[in-house]
């Protein structure tokens, strides 16, 4: 299956998707700053075409999600907002998220209760989302025939999707590698011997 082809602006922003939610690049220098600003400008133009406004708060929430490059929980966004605007309250962030969702600029990732920017930003095609349950990285697959076949099977079973999103839970390549490295370290003979040696030394 092919992964989604991100828009030119979004692709660069998602290329550092394995940085932590609190590792946002607040200093938008160089190419990334220009890319982020152009993505925000594209979102603003898109909202204007819809007869809506990307207010400063909405813009900032979208900016934080773009900088994160992964699914981010609402309370993490609130913490980020409070670093910029100390008086920020939960309803402020949730209202901004609701707007961005209704505009089709972001996805709600139900499986981990988080939010992520649509990989195609203003041209969302509602693909199949593969979500890393460990780090929140999201890959969007655009396979219309596969998606339609899945929806057909769901409807044939008597169900109706509650929304446009289809999510698959998984573990991304980097998290798999990290887990494998940890398992290898734990399996090394010295890893178990060291604690035992320390315990015998304390007893004597």
N, C-alpha and C positions, 0 to 999 in steps of 0.2 A: 504494500500500500504506500502511496506517495504522501509525503507530508504536505501540509498547506504551503502555498507559495506566499510568504508575507509580502506586504507592500514594501516599497523601498525604504520608507521611513521606519516602519514597524520592525523590519527584519534586523536592522542594526541594533535597535533597542532591545530586542529579544535575544541577541547573540550572547549577552552575559547573564543568561537566565539563572545561573546557579549562584549568583550573589545573594546573600541573605536579605530578608525583608527589611532589615535595618541597615543594610549596606548601600542605601540609595545614594546616588552621586548628586549631592546637593550643589557641587561646583560644576556647572555645565560648561566647562571649557572645551575647546577643540571640536573635533568632528561630532562627538556624541551630543554636545550642547546644541550644535546647529541642527542635528537630526531631530533631537527632542523638540526644539522650537518649531521646526517645519511640520512635525507631526501634530503639534498643538494648533498650529495655524490652519492645518488641513481640517482638524476637528472643528475649529471655530467657523470656518467657511461652510462646512457641512451643516452645522447648527443654524447658521444664517439662512441657508437654502431651505431649511425646514421651518423657518419662521420662529426659531427659538434662539436663546442666548446662552453661550458658554460663560456663565458668570465667573468672577475671580475664584470663588470657592470651588465650583465645579471644575474649573480649569486646573486648580491646584491638586485636587483629588485625582484627576486624570493624569496629571504630570507625575504624581507619586507612583501610580500604577505603571506608567510607561517606564519610569526609572527603575522600578523593581524588576520588571521583566518576567514576573511569575505571578501566580495567584497569591493574593495578599488578604489577610483577614481584616474586617472592618475596624477592630480595636487597634490593630497595628497602624492602620491609616490614621486613626484618631490620635495615636501617640505621635505620629509624624506631624500631624496638623498642629498639635499643641506645642511642638517645638518651634513652629513658625508663628502660630497665633495662639498664645497661652489660653485664651478664653474659649477655645473651640469646644463645643458640646456634641455629644453623640448624635442628636437629631440633625445637626448641620451636615455631618459626614453622610448619614443615611439618606438624607434628602438629595445630596449630590450624587450618591450612588444610584438612587432610584431614577434620577434624571438620565444619567449616563447609560443605564440599562434600557430605559425606554427609547433612547436615541439610537440604540444598537452599537454603541461605542465599546461596551464592555460585556463580559459574560459573568453570570453568577455560577460559580463552581460549587454545586450542591454537595458533592461528596466530601469536601473539606471545609464547607461553609466559608468560602472566600470569593474574591473577585479578581478578574484578569482582563486586560485589554484584548479586544478582538484582534487576531493576528492580521486581519485585513482592514482593521480600523473602521473606515467609513463604508466599506464594501463587504460587510459580513454576509457570508453564505450559509451560516449555521451548519457547519460541518460536524464531524464526530470529534469530541474532545478526549484526549488521552491525558489523564491527570496523575502525576507522581504523588503518591500518598505520603511521601516522606518530606520532599522539599517544596512541593507546590508548583513545580515546573509543568507547563501545559503545552501540548502539541495539538494542533488542529488539523485533522485529516479531511481533505475534500475529495470524497468518493461518492458523488451523487447517486449512482446506481446502487452501491452498497447500502447507503443510508435509506434510500427508498425501499429496498428489499427488506431492511430491518423494520422500518415503519409498517410495511405491509404485513409482516409476520406478527408484529405487536397488535395491530388492529384485528387481524384474523383470530388472535387469541382473546379478543373481546376487550382490549384495553385501548385507551386513548392517551397519548403523551400529554403531560401537564404543561409542557413548554416546547420550545424549538430545540433545546439542547439535548444531546445524547452524550453521556459521559462513560468512559471506560477507566476503571481504576488500574493503576500499574506502578511500576518502579522504574524511573528513568535510568539511562546507561551510567551516569555518574554516581547515582546512589547505589546501583548494583555493584559498581566497582568499589565504592567505599565500604559496603557491607562485606564484600569478598576480602578486602584488605584487612578489615577488622577480624574476620573469621580466621584468616591466615595467621595473624598475630596471636590470636587466642590459642591457636593449635600448636604454636611453637613450644617445644619442651621447656625452654627457659621461662615462659610466661607463667607456668604453674609452679615451677620450682622456686622462683624468687620469693613469693609470699610464704611458702613453707619454711624457707631458710630464715626469713625474718622472724617468723613465729618461734622457731626453735631457739634462735638467738636470744629472744626476749625471755623465754622460759629459763634458760641457763643463767 
